[in-house]
């Protein structure tokens, strides 16, 4: 049976939605404000055809887009943004987990945004490169406040179900969280 297309199935804007969902958690933005931010972001991308094409064709890791959105919205909303892991670091899954746990359980109005790669087999390429938002971590489960409506969407990440290094992807752990993409967000103290 044919299923209709729905918003998000065809576009490549999950990074934008991850930021919008994080702002919903930190600042309780509503639909009209989120639409305004989406439109502003797309207009800014359209002003740079090269960057816009890279976003549309998934030829970017979207970090510059996420950081640009966070900088722009930080001028409108009070926002404390941190990047706990740089490209020069190589944190373990346990270190990433502890970072997420400490952040999300360290106070209210917090979120984190990150990118993961999902594999079907350890040998094959990632079948999904997705930006998402996390809103809580309890009982060894990271809950995702995600934009995806697909039946097979990942909505939770268990502590023992992911890796932080591409070469460690295995049959037991087909999810690769890219530590350098993690952004921690909260209202300023």
N, C-alpha and C positions, 0 to 999 in steps of 0.2 A: 504494500500500500504506500502510495506517495505521501510524503510529509511536506508541508509548506516550508519555505525558507523563513527564518526569523532573524531579527536584528542581531548581529553578532556572529551569525553563521558564515556570512560571506565577507565581512570586513576584517581588517587586521588591526583593530583599535583596542585590543584588550589592555594594552599599557595605559591608554587614556582612561578606560573604564576602571582600572585598578586604582589610579589616582583619584578619580571621582568617588569611588567607593570608600577610599581612605578618608577623604574629606567629609563624606557622609558620616563616618564614624567619629571623626575628631571634631567636626563643626556642625553636624546635623544638617548639612545642606539639603535643600529640597530639589525636586525635579526641575523646576524652571531655572534655578541657579546652576544645576549640573548641566542643563542644556546650553546655557550661556557659556559656561566654561568649555564644553565640547566644541561649540561653534567657534569661540575665540581660538582654541587650539588648532582646529582645522583651517581657519583663515590664516593663522600664523604659518602653518605648514605649507599652505598654498602659495605663500609669498616666496617660498624656497622650493621650486619644482624638484630640485635634486633630492632634497630631504623628504619631500612628500612622496616621490617615487620610491625611495628606499623604504619608507613606512608601508606603502601599499604593496610592495613586492617582497616584504620581509627580508630586506637586505641590510638590516640594522639589528642591533641588540636592544634598541629602544631606550637605552639608558639616558642618552641626551634628551630625548623627548620627555621622559619621566622627570628628570632633573629640571628641565626647562619649565614644565608645568608646575612643579613644586616651587620653583623660584617665583614664577609669576603669581601663583596663588598665595604665596607667603607675603606678597605685598598687599594683598586684600584681606587675608585672614591671618591672625597670629598663628604661627606654625613653627614648631621646633622639629627640624629634619636632621637626621644623622645617618651616616653611612658607616656601619661598624666594620666592614671588611673592604679593603681596597683590592685592586687587581694584583698587587704585589704580595698578597697574603694567600695562605693555603689552609684555611680552617677546616677542622674535621667536622663531621656531622654532629658530634657531641657539642662542639663549640658553637655551631650555628644554632642547635637546639637550645642550649643554655642562654644564648643571646635573645632568642625569640621568647623564651619563657620569662626571663628577667624583665624584658621590655613590656610584654603584654600583661604580666601580672604585677607590674610596678606602679600602677595607678590607672586612673580613668582617662577616657578620651584618647586612647592610643590605638594605633594600627601599624601594620607593617606591610610593605609592598615588595614583591620580589618576582623573579622569573624562574620558572622550572622548565625542564625538558623531559618529556615523557617518551619512554621507549616501549615498544612491543616485545622486542628481543634485545638481549645485550649486544649482539653483533650488528644489528641494524641501526640505521639513523633514527634520530628522534622523530616521532610522528606528530608531536605537538610541542610547540614552543609557546609558552603561555605566561602572561603576567597576571598576577592575582593579588588579592588583599587578604590578610589574616586579621581576625578580630579577637581571638581568644586561644588560649592553650590550657587545657585541663585534662587530667587523667591520661597523660602521654599522647594526646591528640591535639594537633594544631587545626583549628577550625578556620576554613576559608570563607570569606565574605565575597563570593565570586560572581562574576558577570555571566558565566556560562549557564545555559539551560539544557545542555545536552545530557541525555540519560547517562552517558559514560563519563561525565565531567568529574574531576577530582574535587571533592568538597571538604575533605579532611586528609591530613597527613599524619600518619602514626610515627612515633619517635624512631622506630626501627625500620622504616620503609623507604628511606631516601639516602642518597649519597651527595657529597659536595665536590666530588672530583669525577670528571667524565670517565676516566679509565676504571673507576670502581663500579660502574653500572653492571649489575648481575641479574640473573633470573629472579632472585629474591628482592632485588632493589632496582626497579626500572625507572625510578624518579630521580632526576638530578636537579637539585636546587643550586642555582648559581649564586654563591655567597656575595660576590661583588655587586650583585643587583639589589641586595636587600637595602631598603630605606625604612628607617624607623621614624614614625610621625607621632606627634602629640601636641597638645596645647602647651604653650610656654608656661613655665612655672612663675 
